[in-house]
């Protein structure tokens, strides 16, 4: 018997930029991407579609995000193709109401949300999925046993033996929102390759999600067993060089073959612009414009790019003079970006020259100012560095514009 399925992950529906005027265009990118995968699933007549976590960008989504998700998944539901999903760190962290958006989708039959139950001694149980309640941890399709595990955080590696113990069937597949260290580009939520390896004995295919870059992990004998498709869209800056796509997998008589199908994400550019030696802000701006014009890729992609610019170099004017707004206007004129982030790392050199006169960079000045303000209060004095870092982290999140107020509060309540 032949089984065909699509394995996708990290769709991040609902991501937008609150600081951009054109956020609706970006917001639609992610639905468009999922819609394309749904169309492919129908065209390929797959037996099921896997979403290995982070269907949503945040735990608390807007009602319109829920409505657009239903609309996007409707053709799949109508075609009778099950969408089997687990929760990722983004879907999960803020769940505090009695029912999550993922659970609601599962009850309504748009996804089959798999989640194990736990016994008091920490054991895992994968109860059969019940379409009536939309809950369960295990589902069987055409003789393939599919198990689902969402995000269990940094302890994932310690749980592998208990997960394997809970599975007594043959011909198994595991959906698991976790990264495997060194392969995964993210730093949190990974396990070590040797911790993951026992999964290879129990599961023919481990469908990973979490890191937005594709990778495949093999046993020491060279059998690939764990697959991470990466996010199909470019979610964050830093993903501009990753291959983007999902896996189309075919199982024929127990033999697996996979293809990483490329998707077409929005153009993204991260540019470092060196303004070293600029005498004044006008000269720096001209150099900035010339360099950006050079760097911008010549493409026939109609979609407006996402651009992050890092300014570096020592200049003879105060870095504040080259204001964000001037840079932004120039960028808009040259590159017509949908969204821009500017990081100013310029440092000031005074006229007299010499090493002693190199003034600190903008980020050092920021740290000094914040440090003075914070240590002015004697009860904060001992925690100056920690609180400066926290203030800067919150500032960065606010500028990025895609975090909830609640998530920002979470940063504040974090243990030191
Ligand atoms: Mn993700």
Boltz pocket constraint, residues with backbone or C-beta under 6 A from the ligand:
constraints:
  - pocket:
      binder: B
      contacts: [[A, 10], [A, 53], [A, 54], [A, 88], [A, 90], [A, 210], [A, 211]]
      max_distance: 6.0
